[in-house]
Amino acid sequence: MKPDFSDLLGVIERHAREDYVTPIDGLKVGRTDVPSEVGHSIYQPSFGLVARGVKEMMVGETPFRYAAGESLLCAVDVPVTSQVTEASPSAPYLAIHLEIDPSVVADLLREQTGSIQKASDNLVAGKYKLDPALFDPLIRLLSLLDRPHDIAVMAPLIRREIVWKLLHTEHGPLLSQLAFANGHATRIGRATAWLREHFAEALCVSTLAAKANMSVPTFHRHFKAVTSLTPIQFQKRIRLQEARRGLSKASTISAVAYDVGYESISQFNRDYRRLFNLTPSEDAAALRATLKRDFGHSRQVATST
């Protein structure tokens, strides 16, 4: 008997965590028991699914109402503003997020017979109802969380299968864009990937343009079209998000600011508050309180079991 959406929902609910963390590389499985505040992030090429609840999103400059049973594909690094708007303790928001390796997409397209229609060059995200063909591989991937010794061998195989099936759904044209080396979105993706890895370094736009094989004016135009941000704004967004991770640990505010590339603490404080609506010290206290609460809850659950 083929699995249905209720089977997938059950396995997601069983493994979902408030911090979204799993031992499977590139996979997040999360839950939120109450509507959230507005959050900011940078999505890498990825596939996501809402299993219950609703999230309102702005992906680049495109708004999405992302509801139960719907899947979202992002084909390039793109800034995302999001807010869970429907969630409760009795019916928590549930979602999964799976990063996609562009090299796997290219490899599978080489093996494919026939062609897949190419998406509009500057299209970066698309949302559709989840194709039933994905129920089974998603369930098998999540079920590996019950068998940790199988993850290293089986997870890469199932992730590859998921990408293959995505290529043959409505997401296929957008996903195939990852394999077209000369597409604008793909070339900008090379630049955003470099920024993600080197966010603390000084920004040289001409170097980024060369990585995208574009002139500087053309690079600026397409970078803004794809990401909705300028290269400097994109780097700043990554720096601030990395800083927020650092603040959840024991690092001091000044150490975090310098680590992510800021030379001025006052500028760091202004930028941080502008993005997160809290000063770094206020947010650090809130983040640590949340971690302490979650740790205490985890210990309580472990003790009770």
N, C-alpha and C positions, 0 to 999 in steps of 0.2 A: 504493500500500500504506500503510495507516494505521500511524503510529508506535506503538510499545509502550513499556512501562516501561523496558526495557533501553536503548532509544534515549534516553529522558530521562535515565537514570542516566549514560550515556556523556557527554552534553553537560554535565551537572552536574559530573562528575568532571574534565572538561577545564578548567572555569573556576573550580573551587572554590579558595579561598584561606584561609589560616589566620586572616586578619583580617576575612574575609567581605566586603570592600569591592569594589564594582563601580562603573563610571561611570553606571549606570542608576539614576535617582532612585528611592529607596524599595526597591531590590532588593539583597539580600545573598545571597552564595553562598559557603558555607564548608565547611571540612574540619577534622577533628581526628584526629590519628594515634594518640592514646592516650586512655584514659579521663580525664576532666577532674575538677577540684575543683568543689565546689558554687559556682555563680554566681548573682548577683542582678541583676535588670533590671526595667524597666517596659516591657511590651509595649504598643504602640499598636494600634489596629485593624489587623489584619494576617492574612495567610494564610501558612502555612508547610508545608513538606514535608520529611520525613526520607527520603533516598534510600538510605542504608545506615547500619547501626548502630542504636543505641538511646540515647535520652535520657529520663531520669526527670525529671518536672517537677511542680511545684506551682504551678498557675495560680490566684491568689487562694487559696482554701482547697480547691480541687479537684485531686486528684492525677491525673497522666496518665503512662502508660508509652507513649512516643512512638517507634514503631519503623519500620523500612524499609517504604515504600509507604503510610504513613499521613499524612494531612494534618490540620492543626490551624488552626482559625479563632478569633481573638480579636475580640470585637465592641466592646471598650471598653479604655481604658487600664487595665492591671491589673498588679500586682506578680507577678513570676515568679521562682521559685527552680528552678534546673535543674542537671543533671549528666549529662554524657555517660558512659554506663556500658559501652558496647560499641564499641571502636575499636582499631585496630592499624595499624602502618605498611603492612601488606599489604592490609588492608581498612579504610581510614579511615572515620570517621563523616562523612557528607555530607548537607548540608541546604541548603534555600533559605528565604528569608524575604522576603515581599513586603508592604509597607504598603498599606493600602486607604484611599482617600479617601471619607469618608461622602457627600460631595456627588455623587460618581459613582454610588454605590448609589442615592441618591434619584432622580437623573436617569434611570437605567435602569429603576427601578420605575415611573416615570411613563410610560415607553414600553411597558411590558409589558402584554399583554392577560391577563385573568384575575388571580387573586390567589395570593399565596404565604403559607402558614401562618406566623403570627407565633410566635417562640420565647417561652418563659417569660421574664417581664420582667427578672428578676435573673440570668438565665443569661448568662455572659460568654465562655465558650469551649466549643468542641466538636471532637471528633476522630473522623474517619472514614477508611476506606480511600480513597485518591485515586481520584476518578472518571476513567475513561479519556478522557472528553471534554476533560480538561485537558492531556493529554499533548502534543497538537500546539501549542496556544498557548504553553505553558511552554517547549517546545523552541524555538519561534520567538523568544520573548523572550530566552532565554539566548543564542541564536545571534547576536543583535545585537552581542554582545560581540566577535564576529569582524569586525563591520562598524561601527566607531564612528561613521562619517559618517551612518548610518541611525538612530542612537539617538534624536536629538531629535524626528524626525517619527514613527517607527514605534513607539517604546516606549509612548507614551501610548495609542495605538490598541490595541496588543496587551494592555496592562494593563486597558483598558476591556473588551475581549473576555473576559479572564480573569474579571473581576468578573461579567459577564453569565452566563458558564457556571457560576460558583459559585452564582449565584442559583437555578440549576436543578439543583443537586445537593443532597445531604443537608445541606449547609451553608446552603442558601437561607433557611430560617426565621430562623436566628441572624444571618446577614448582613443580612437585610432590616430587622432591628432598628435598624440604623444610620440608617435613613431615617425612623423614627417619632419625630418631634420631642418628643412628650409621654411617651414611654416612660421609665421610671425610669433604665434603663441609659444611654439617650441623654442625658438631662438631667444625670446625674452625669458623663457623658463631656464635656459642655461645661465642667464645673468642673475635671476632671482636665486637659483640654487647656489651660485657663488656667494651672493650676499648673505645667504643663510649660514654658510660655513665660515665666512670671514666678516661677520657683522661688526666686530670690534676694531677692524682696521679702517684707516682713512679711505674715503670713497673717491675713486677716480673714474668719472663717467666715461672718459674716452677708452679706458681699459675695458669697462663693461660693454661698451658699444662694440669694441673689437671682438669680444667673446660672442656677441650676437651677430657678428658679421654685418654690422650696420654703420652708417655714418652717425655722428652724434645727434644731429637734428632728427633723423629718422628714428633712432633709438629712443629718444625722449618721447616722440609722438606715439610709437607703438607700446612703449613701457606703460605710459599713462592709459592707453586704450585697453591694455590687457589687465593691469593691476588696479587701475583707478587712482594710483599714487605716482608721484615722481620718484626717481631712484633714491633721493635723499629722504623723502617721507617714508619709503618702504624700509630703508635701513633703520630709521629711527623707530619704526613700529617693532621691528625685530629686536632691537636693543632693549626697548622698554619691556617687551614680553620676557626676554631672557633675564632682565633685572628683576621682574616680578617672581620668577622662579628662585633667583638667588635670595630674595628677601624672605621667602618662606623657610629658609634655613637659618643658620646662625650668623651669617655674614653681616657686617655693618653696612649702613647705607652708602657711605663713601666708598667702601671697598667694592660694592656691587656696581656703583656708578662707573668707577674706573675700569672694572673688569669688562664691562660691556662697551667701553670706548668713549665715555664722556670725559671731558677734561674740566668741565665746570659743574660743581655740585648744584649751584643755584639753577643752572639751565636744566640739569637732570630733574630737579624737584618740580620746575615749571612744566616740563614736558610730561612728566609722570602724572601730575595732577590733571593736566589737560586731557589725557587719555583715559585714566582710571577714576577720575573724580574723587581721588583721595591722595593725600600726601604719601610719600614712600613710608614714613614712620607709621602713619595710620593704617596703611594697607598691610605692612609687615606684622603689626599687632593682630590684625584680623586674620591674616593667613595662618599665623602660628597658633592662634586660638582654635581655628578650624582643624588644624592638624592634630592638636592636642585632644580635641573632642573626638575626632575620628579614631585616634590611637586608643583612647579609652574605651570607645565602643567596640573596637576590634578585640581588645583584651577581654572585655566582658563577654563577647560572643564566644571566644576561644575557651574561656573558663566554663561557660554554660554547656559547651559541647564536650 
